Amino acid sequence: MHKVPNAALQRWQFVQSSVGRILLGVATMAFGLQELWTRGHVTGLRVLPAWMPLHTVAAFVLGVGLIAGGAYLLQQNAHGRLAACSLGILFLISDVLVRGSQYRLAIQDVGERTRVFEALALAAGYFLAAQTMPALGERAQRWRYSVWTAAELSRILFAVCLWIFGADHVEVAPFIATLIPAWIPAHMFWTYATAAGLIAAAFSTLVRKLATLSSCLLGGMFFLWVVLLHAPRVAAHPSVNEWNSALIAMAMAGCSWLLAASASPVQAKVKMASVHRLEPLARVKAEVRFNHSTLLACVLCAGVAAWAWCGRAASLPALLADGGSSSSSAAPSAVPVFVELFTSEGCSSCPPADEFLQRLDAMQPLPGAQMIVVSEHVDYFNHEGWKDPYSSSSITNRQFGYVHAFGLKDGYTPQMIVDGSWELHLDNPQQEMQVLHKAAAVEMIPVQIGPVHISSADPRTIQAHVDVRGNGLHGKANIYAAVTLDHAQSHVERGENSGKDLQHVSVLMQLMKIGSLNAGSEFNQDLLIKMKPAWQGKELRILVFVQHSDAGSGVGAAMRKTDG
């Protein structure tokens, strides 16, 4: 086996650090442009707290700062080193200011946990970038050990973030699989392969075995995400959210390549400020200290893999008691939040809202609450060149009931209604969370759906027992049952979304009024639903919800899945 010459390793390390700095620098500059464009109201990775005084001015200053910092990262000099350290500190502080109050929520919620650790991973990447920059001047040389220390800690932090991302990919694998382009086969395989790659790269980084190779492969994987997943989505729907997701993936690719450069066995021509500049005794102490840190990090990360499964483990006794069925979707104590999305495959503005509904359903962003979602396809876009196969005039009539109830001039898509009481505006992330928190705080009446099974009298009929109690109900309310497709997809051939592959969740197929309820009374009966040929072999959801009128405020809801 021939040993690779140091000169070749140095050239390869120079390529790694250069590619990493370019990707991270370009992404940082784009983050700054987003701050300027949205005035600080970025959907996705937020850097500026919503409560910041003089928010528009602060967003302008931050945007200019990110653009300047990203530009300096592209330059291999002492100014770039200072910019990298400053950006690392900025993202650490930002993570505390923007998401500090959500750290407890992040323990239970995958979506919030992802946002927390994305910011931490980028902060780690900036410190790794600083390690690849030269330190010029006597004063800068004094800080070389501090920069090396920050970079070594960042290496461990970045590995922990990767470990968490991998565990979360396993927990929400069905949702992640929906994000993979339709032309790529075996969606679940690639989802789990990605999770395994993230966890393997984290372990390799922590134990310093094949760290350079694993980090290079990791950077390549993130860059493939940009090309195969995010670029087509941005081209189809150039929204701020899609751009933000693509930029995060690009920045993570840059961080991975910088991690590979920092793990290289030789010093590059970029004069990395590493341990070899320290006195021998200090170097030995530092290496021992970080070996212990690595061991500790490995122990912590071993618990992280189980952490993502805490929710499932907690619900195991209930699942066993129910005969192993996984069709009930939340603990009885969870407050139901009923979210209706009026959408159409003929509307070019609707696909981002469809994706938001999928994330809401998969990630369940509020602890103690169960998001019960339904996608309702209106028919007034059917004359625009594409007939939505899931649309109906009855759904259009239901939407216009809300139009009149809310005092609106006309119906529109996408329109999202929460508990029949609030509109959810998808262009305002702060309002989104305010509405969802407000809905989760409302006390609901108990609604229960028993196991769904085929009727013994008619194999073409599905049957479930429904129990609704009017304790706490004010006035009279109607009880509705709905049948939805768990997931659906279409290839749109004409119209505004021509050529696009669209994904939907909980698509409404049938809605019926099954009874009414007075305060203090009970509704207790079997629900019988005739199976339609289009439902055969598909996973269905049965929804039961209670409203004061056809378009009134909701007072209770429940959902249960079944294999069609």
N, C-alpha and C positions, 0 to 999 in steps of 0.2 A: 504494500500500500504506500503510494507516494504522498509525501507531505506537500501541501499547497504552499507555495512561496509567500512570504510575508507581503511582498509587493502586490501580489494578486489579491490577497485578503484586504490590504489597504484600499486598493481601487474599488473592490466590492463594497467595503464599508462606506467609502465616500459616496458611491451610488445610492446606498441605502439611506444615508443621512440626507442627501440632496433630494431624493424623491420624497422622503418623509416631510422635509421642510417645505417643499413646493406644494404638496397636497394640503398640508396643515395651514400654510400661509394663504393659499387661495381660498380655502374654506373660511378662514378667519375674516378675510376681506369681504367675502360674500355675506357672512353673519353681520358685518357692519352695515352693508348695503341694505340688508333686511331691517335692521334697526331704524335706519333712515326712512325706508319706504313705509314701514308700518307704524312709525313713531313710537316704537317700543312695545307694541302689542303683537308680539310674535307668537304664532301658534306652534307649539312644539317646545324646543329648547329655549326657554326664556333666560336672558341674562340680566334684565332690568326689572326690579320688583314693581308690581302694579301700584303699590302705595307710595312710591317715590315722589316727593314734592317736585313741582315743576317738571312733570313727567316728560313732556315734549322736548324741553330743553335738555334734560338729562339723556333722553334717547338720542338726540343729535350729537351730544358730546361723546356718548358711548359709541355710536356708530362711527364717528370720525376716528376715535381711538382704536377701534377694532380694525378699521381699514389701514391706519398707519402701522399698527402692530403687525398685521398680516404682511404688509409690504416689507417691513424690517426683517421678518422671518425669512423672506426670500433672499436676503443678503447675508452672506457668511462673514459677519464681523461682530465686533463687540456691541454695537447698537442692537443687532439681532438678538444677542445673548440677553441684554437688558429687557428687550421687548418680550422675549419668551418668558423670562421670570415674572415680569409684570402681568402678562396674560394668565399665567398659572395662578398667581395670587388672586387676580380678578375673578377667575372662574371658581376658585375655592370660596371666596367671600360671597359671590353670587349664589352659589349653591345653598349657603346658609341663609342668606337674606330672602331668596325667592322660594326655596323649598324647605327651609328649616322647620316651619310649622307643620309640614307634611311628613316628617320623618317617621312618626308613629304610623301614619297611613301607609307608608312605603313598606312596612313590615308585612302587611296583608295584601296590598294592591300591586299587581304586576306593573300596570301602567305608570303609577307614580314612582315605583321603585326604579323603573327604567330611566325616567327623567332625572332622578337623583344621581344615579351612577353614571349616566352619560356625561353629566357635568363634571363629576369627579374624574372620569377617564380622560376627558379633554384637558383638565387641569394637570393631570399626570403627564399627558403628552407634551404640554408646553415645557414642563421642567425637563423632560427628556430631550426636547429640542435645545434647551439652554446648555445641556451638557455637551452638545455637538458643536457649540460656538467657541471661538477663541476668546481668551481673556487677555486684553491688552492693557498695559499700564500697571504700575505697582499697586494701586488701590484695588483694581479688579482682581489681581492675583491673590489678594488677601481673602477674596470671597470664593476661591476655587473649591475649597473643601466644603463650604456651605452649599455650593451648587451641586457638587458631587453627592453630598448627603441627601439633598432634596431629590436628585435624580434616582438614587437608590431606593429611597422611600416611595418615589413615584412608580418605580418598576414593580414594587410589591402591590401598591394601590391599583395599578392598571391590571395586574393579574387577578386581584380580587374582583374587580369590576367584570373582567371576562368570565370569571367563574359564575358570577351572579347572572350575567346575560345568558350563559349556557343553560343554567338551571331553569331560568324563566322560559327559555325556548321549549323546554320539555313540558313545563306546566301549561303553557297556552299553545301547544303544538297544533291543534286543529285550526286556531285562528292564524298562526304564522303560515300554515300551509295555504291559506286562501290568498296570501300576498304574492305567492310564486306565480309567474306568468303561466297562462294556460297551456302554452306550447311546450313547457318543460314537463316531462312525465314524472311519476312517482313523487308527488308533492310531500307526502309524509316522510318518505325516505330522506329527502334533502333537508327537511326540517330537522330531523333527528341527527343527520350527519353534520349540520351546522352547529347544533348544540354540542355534539361530541368534539368538534374542532375547537370551539371556544374553550371548553373545559380542558382539553388536552394542551392548548396553548398556554392557558393559565398555569397548569401544573408544571409544564416545561420551563416556563419563566421563573417560577418560584424555586425549583430545584436546580436551575441552571444546567439542564441537560437538553442538548439540541435546541437551545433557546433561540439562537440566530435563525436556524431553519424554520422553526415553528412560527416565529414572528414574521418572517418573510412570507410564508404561506398564509398567515393570518391577514397580512396587508393585502395580498392578492385576493383573498376571499372578500374582504370589505370592498375592494375596488370593483370586483365582479358584481357585487350588490349594486354599486352605483350604475354600472353599465347595463346590467340585465334587468334589474328590478326598478330602480328609482328613475333612471333616465326615461324609459317609456312612460312611466306614470306622470312625470313632469311634463313630457311632451303632450300627453293626453289631457292633463288637467294642471296647468301651470299655476297652482295655488301656492300661497305662502307656506302652508303646511307641507305640501309635497316637496317644495324647494328645501325647506328646513330639514326634512328627513334625508334627502339626498346629500345635503352638505354635511350632516352629522356622519353619514357613512363615509364620505370622502375624508373628513377629518380623522375618523377612526382608522382609515387605511394609512394616513400619514403617521399617526401615532404608532401604529404597529411597525412601520418601517423604521421609525426612530428608535423603537424598542429593540429592533434587530441590530441597528448600528451600535446601540449602547451595550449590547450583549456580545459584540464581536470580540474575539480573543486578542486582537491587536489594536494599537492606537492608530487612528486615521490621520491623514494629512490635515484634517480640520482642527487638530490640536485639542482633542477632548480633554476636559479638565477632570481627570480621574485619579485613582489612588496612586498611580506611579509618581505623582508629583509630591506626595507626602513623605515624611520621614519614615524609615523602615518600621520603627516601633509603632508609630501611629497607624501605619498601613495594616499591620497585623491585628491591632486592637479593633480597627474598623471592620476588617474582614470577619473576625469572630463575632462582633456585635451584629453584623448583618446576616451571618449564618444563623444566629439565634432568632433574629427577626423573621427569617424565611421559615424556620420551623414553626414559629408561632403563627405566621400567616397561613401555613398549610393546615394547621389544626383548626384555625378559624374557618377556612374555606371548606373544610370537611363538613362543618355544620351548615354552611350556606347551601350545599346541595340538598339537605333535608329541609332547610328553611322554606324554600319555595313550595314544598309539599305540605306545609303545616295545615293549610285549609282543607286539603283532601284527607289528611290523616284525622283531623278533628271530626270530619263527617263520616268516617268509616263505620262507627257503630250504627249510625242511622241507616246507612246503605245496607249493612248486614241484616238489620232488623226488617228491612223492606225486601228481603229476599235477593239482595245483590243488585237490585235495579238502580241504575244511575239516572233515571228519567226525572226525578224531582231535582230541582235546580237550586234550591237554597234552603237554609235552615228555617224552621218555622218562625223563629224570632226576627228574621230579616224583614224590614219594611219594604213592601213592594212599591216600585216607582214605574208607572206605566208610560212608556215612550212610544208615540206613534210618529212615523215618518211618512208624509205624503210625497211621493216621488214618481218618476216616470223614466223609462228607458229612452224616451224621445227627447229628454231635456238634458242639454249639455252641462248644466250646473248641478245635476243630481248625483253623479258618481262619487264626488267627495263626501256628500252627505250619507250615501249608502255605506261608504267605508267607515265613516264616523260611527254609524249605527252598529256595524260589525265590531268595532273596537269597544264600544260601550257594552255590547253583549258579551264579548269574550273576556274583557279585563275587569268588568264590574268595579268601577273606580271608587265607590263609596263603601267603606266598611259598615256593616249593619244594615245595608240596603241591598235589595235585589232588583236590578234593572230588567224589567220585562218589556222587550222591544217587539215592535211589529212594523213591517214594511208594507205600506198600502199604496198601490199603484193606480193613479188616476188615468182617465181615458181621454182627456182633452188635448193631449199631444199626439194622438193616434193619426191625425190628419197631416202631420208634418213629415210623412214619408216612411215612418216605422210604427207598426202596431205593436204596442207593448203586450206580450202574451199573458202578463199577470194583471192587466188593468181591467177595470169594470166601472160602469156608470154608478153603481151603488157606492163604490168607494169615493167617487167624485162627489156624490150627494152628501156623504158623511163629512168630507172636508168642508163643503159649503155650509154645513151645519155649524162648524167651528167658525167659519168666516162671519156668519151672522151673529153668533154668540159673542165673538170678540170685537164686533163692530168694525170689521175690516171692509175695505172697498171691494176686494176681489180675492180669489184664491191664487196661490202661487206655489211653485215647486223650486227647490225642496222646502217644505214646511214641516217643522217638528213641534209636536204638542206633547206636553208632559202632564200626566194625570188630568187631562181635559181642562187644565186651569192656566197653564203658562205656555208661551211660545219660547222655544229655545233657538237663539240666534247663533248660528255656527261661525259667524265672522267675529264673534266677541267671546274669547275663551273665559274671561272673568265672569261674564253673564251666564255662560254655560254652567260653571260650577256653582254659582249662586242659586240658579234655578234648581239644580239637582239637589243641593243641600237643603233648600227650602222644601222640596217635595219629600225628601227623606225624613224631614222633621214632622210631617203631618201624620197623625194617628189614623190608621186604616182599620176597617172591620175585617175579621178573619174570613178568608176564602180558602177552601181546601179542595184539591182534585185527587181522587183516589187513583190507584193503578189503572192504566189504560190497557184494555185487552180486546180481543175479538169476541163478539157476542156469540154465546152458545146457540142461540136461536137462528142467527143469520151470519154466515162467515163473511158477508160483505159489509157488516156493520161493526164499527168500533164502539166500545162502551166504557164509560168512566163514571164514577160516583162524584157528585158535586155537593159540597156542604158550605153554605154561606149563613153566617149569623149576623143579625142586625144590631148587636150590642154596640151602643155608641153612635148609631146611625141617626141622623136628623132628617125627618121627612121621609118621602118615598123615593126609591131608587129602582132602576132597571138592571137586570142581570143579563149579560151577553156571553156567548161562547163563540170562540173563533178557532178555526183550523188553519194552521200556517205550515208552509214548507220550511223545514229547519234551515236548509241552504238551497239556493238556486243560482243558476248562471245562464247567460245568454251571449251569443255572438251577434251583435247588432250589424245588420247589413246595409241599412239606409238611415237617413235622417241625421240629426245633429251629432249623434254618437256613432256614426258609420265606421265600421272596421274595428270597433272596440269590443273587448270581452268584459262583460260586467258581472259582478258578484253581488248577491243579495242574501240577507239573513231574515228568517222568520217572515216569509212572504205570505200575506193574507190570501187565502183561497176561498174561505167561506165564513160568513159572519151571521149570527142568528141571535135573536132575543129569546131567552129560555125561561124568563120569569120576572117577577118583581118582588120587592122586599120593603116592608114597613119597619119603622123603628121598633126594636125589641123582638122582632119575629125571626123565623128561621126559614131557610130554603134548603131542602134536603131531597135530592132525587137523582136517578140515574140519567146520564146524558148518552143518547143514542145518535150516532152520526153515520150516515150512509157513505161508504167509501166510493170515491170516483176513480175511474180508470187512470187518470193522470196522477193520482197519488200512489198507485201501486208501486211497491218496492222502494219507496222514499221515506226518509225519516220525517216525522211530523211533530208538530207541537200543538198541544191543546191549551188555549188560553181562556180563562174565565175572568171577566172584569165587571165591576159594578159602577154605574154612573147615575147621577141624578136625573139625566135626560139623555136624548140621543147625542147631544154635544155638550153635556154638562160636566161638572167636576167629578173626577173619579174618587171613589171612597174605598176601593179594595180591588185586588187582582191576584191572580195566581197563574202559574204556567207549569206544564208537565210535558216532557218529551216522550216519544214512543217510536219504536222502529216500525216503519210503515208497512 
